[in-house]
Amino acid sequence: MTAEVLVTWATLLLYAAATALSGIGVVFGKEKLIARATAVGAVGLAFQLTALGIRWVRVGHGPYLGFYEVAAALVVFVVATFVLLAWRQPRLASAGIGVMPVALLLLGGAMLAQGTEVPMTGKLTSVWLGLHVAFANLAFGAFVISFGLAIAYVVRERSKTGEWARRFEKLPAQDALENLTVRYVLVGFFFWGIMIVTGAIWANEAWGRYWGWDPVETWSLIVWIIYAVYLHLRYTLGWHGQRLAWVAIAAMPLSLFTLVGIPAVFDTTHAGIGGLGKDL
């Protein structure tokens, strides 16, 4: 095994430990375990950055080509966003029960294609591609945090008294938690829009057209519209509570499917970026 593979496996184990500690901590109301889950997740993040750094030096480009690199970069942004959130607002560390499993499963799935490498080509040498991928990662990180916060909101809303209410008692009030969820959706919506625009500019450089209704392009637009509907429901129609939270919960898997699912299984011009070793 190479150093990269060993460090990646260590990362996976640390994320698994963080997921377990977060789940046990929330279920049994152990605040120390929740705090330790965040710390373990931060250590795992350091290990993953090391592994991706080793790969970057070896293959000569950043983590944005091929299924493994795209998925691993998404995990980095998800965990980094969560760790920063929990560090700045420790009361929100309980949201890790919804965030860390996503990071764990996504990295585990990505490791199935870890040995696949996509060579750099002329079409991939563009600053617009780098911006496109960076804003995709930022948007997805924000969407996953909104997903975790929405889950915490729904669970506590359904258990206003009893054990589950006590387990989430250190979270901000429900109104504050909902507002924070909306803010992360808004940030993700803004970054996702930039992802679409920069992707269109890069597509014109690579393929001579800004938009071609490629499956990834189409689903990116669908996801953006879904989150636009969420914001419309919140700010125009005045939706609150569980029904608004469920929209945030349902939307995040669609964004994940758009970024890594479609390029892996569909015939798409984005295959070289997110597909299983296919090239552009």
N, C-alpha and C positions, 0 to 999 in steps of 0.2 A: 504493500500500500504506500502511496505517495503521501507527503506531508499534507498536501491539500485535501486528500480524501480523509485522512485521519482527523484533521481539524474540523472538517465538515461533519463527520460522525460525532465528534465531541459537541459540536454546536447542536446537532439534532437531539442528543441526550440531554443537554442543558435546557433546551426548549421543552422537551418532554417533562423534565423535572419542574420547570416553571409552571407548566400547564397543570401538573398534578398538585403542586403546592397551592396554586391559585384556587383550584377546585376544592381541595380539602379545606383551605382557609375560609372560603366563602360558605361552604356547606356547614361547617362546624363552628363558624364564627370566630376563627382564630386570626386575629389581626397580625400577629407576628409572622404567621405563615404567609399571609398575603404580602407583607412587606418583603419577606425572603424570596417570594416568587418573582417580584419585580427585580430584586438584586440578581437572582440567578438568570433572569431574562437578559439583564444588562451584560452579564459575563458572557452569555451565549452570543449576544450581539457582537462583542469584542472578538470572540472566536470566529464568527462568520465573516466579519470584516477582514480578519487575517487570512482566512481561506480564499476569499474573493481577491484579496491583494496578491496572494501567491499566484492565483490563476491569471490575473491581469498581467503580471510580469511574464508569465509563461506563454500566453497566447497573443499578447501584444495589443489588447484592446479592453475597454471596460466591459462590465457585465450587462450587455444589452443585445447579444446575439445568441439565438438558440433558446430552447425551452428552459434549460437549467438556469442559464444566466438571467433571463428575464424574470423567472419565478423567484430566484434567490434574491435578486435586487428588490423585488416587491416585498419579500420577507424582511429585508434590512430596513426598508422605510416603515413598514408596519411596526416592527419591534422598536425602532428608534423613536417613532412618534409616541408610542405607548410609554416607553421608559421616561421620555421627557415629560409627558403629561403627568405620570405618577410621581416623578421627582418634584415637579412644580406644585402639584396638588395631590398630596398623599391620600386624601379621602377618595380619590377616583381610582386607586389601585385595584379595587374590586372589579373594575371593568375588564381586568385581565382574564377573567373567567370566560369572556367572549372573544378576546383578542388573541391570546396565546394559542388556543387550539387551531385557529386559522393559520398562524405562522408555522406551527408544527406540521400540520397536514400539507401545507403548500411546499415547505422545504422537503418533507419526506417524498412527496410526489416528484419534485424537481430532481432529487437525487437518482431517480430511475434513469435520467438522461445525463447524469453528471459527466460521463466520458465522451459525450457528443460535443464536438466543437464545430463552429461555423466560421469559416475563414472570412477575413475582411475583404470586401470587394469595392470597386469604385462607387457603386450605388450607396454603399454603407458609410462612405467617408464624407460625412456632412455634419456641420454644426447643428443643422436643423433636426437631424436624427437624435443627436445627444439631448437637445432641448425637449424633443417629443417624448423620449423615454423618461427623462427626469421628471417632467410634469405628470406623466402617467403614474410614476411611482409616488409622487407627492399626493396626487388625487386619491390613489388607492389607499395610501396610509390614512388619510383623513376619513375616507369612507369606512374603513375597518374600525377606527376609533368610534365613529358615530354608531356603527353596528353594535360594538360592545356596550356603549352607554345606553343604547335603546334596549338591549337585552336586560341590563340592570334595571332600567326604568319599568319594564313590563313585569319582571319578576317581583319587584317591590310593590308595584301597584296592585298586583294580584294577591299580595300577602301584607296588607296594611297592619295586621296584628299577628302576633305569634312569633315563631322562631325565625322565619325568613325576614320579617320586618326588623328583628333585632340584628340579624346578620348584615343587613345593609344600612344600619342606622347611622353609620359614620359618613355615608354618601351625602352630598348636598341635598337640599330639599328637592322634591319632584319637579317643581317649576324650574329650578336652577339646572337640574339635570337635563330636562327637556330643552331648555335654551342652549345648553352646551352642545347637545346633540345637533340642534339646528345649525349652530355655528360651524361645527365640523362638516356638516353636509354642505353648507354654503362655501366653505373653503375648498372642499373637494370638487364641488360644482364649478367653481372658478378655475381651478387647476385643470380639470377635465376639459373645459372649453379651450384652454390654452393648448392642451395636448392635441385636440382636434385640429386647431389652426396650424400649429407647427408641423403636425403630421401632413396636412394638406400641402404646405409649402415644400416639405421634403418629398412628397409624392410627385410634385411637379418637377422637381430636380431629377428624381429617379426614373419616373415613368412618363413624364411629359403631360401630366394631367393632375389637377388639384383633387378631383373626387371621381371615383369610378364605381361606387356602390359595391366595393369589395366587402366580404362578410364582416371583417373587422371594422371597417369604416361604418358600415350600416349599424352594427351592434353598438359601436361607440356612440353614435348619434342617438340610438334608442335609450341607452343608459343615461345620457345627458338629458334627454327629454323626461325620463322617469324622475330624475332628481329635480328637474325644473317643475314637474307636477308636484313633487313633495313640497318645494318652496312655495308654490302657488297655493297649495292646500293650507300651508301654515300662515302665510302672510296675507293672502287675499280672502280665503274662505274661513280663516280663523280656526283651523283644526288644532286640537290639542290632545293630550293623553295617549292612551294605548293605540288608537287607530293610526295616529301619526307615527308613533314609534314602530309599528309593524311595517309601515312603508319603508322606513330606513333599514329595517332588518331584512326585508325581502329584496331590496335593491342591491345590497352589497354583493351577494353571490352572482348577480348578473354582471357586475363590473369585473369580478374575478374571471367569470366565464369568457368575457370579451377579451381580456388581456392574455390569458394563457390557454383557455379551452379551445376557442375557435381556431387560433393558428396551429394548434396541435392536431386537429382532426379534420379541418376543412381545407379544400383547395383554395388557397388565398395567397395573394402577393406578399402578405406579411409573414409567410411561413418561415423565412430565414431569420426573422426576429424572435418569433415565439414558438416556432414549430420544432418538431423532434428531429433536429439536424438537417432540415431542408435549407436550401440556399436560395438567395435572391438572384 
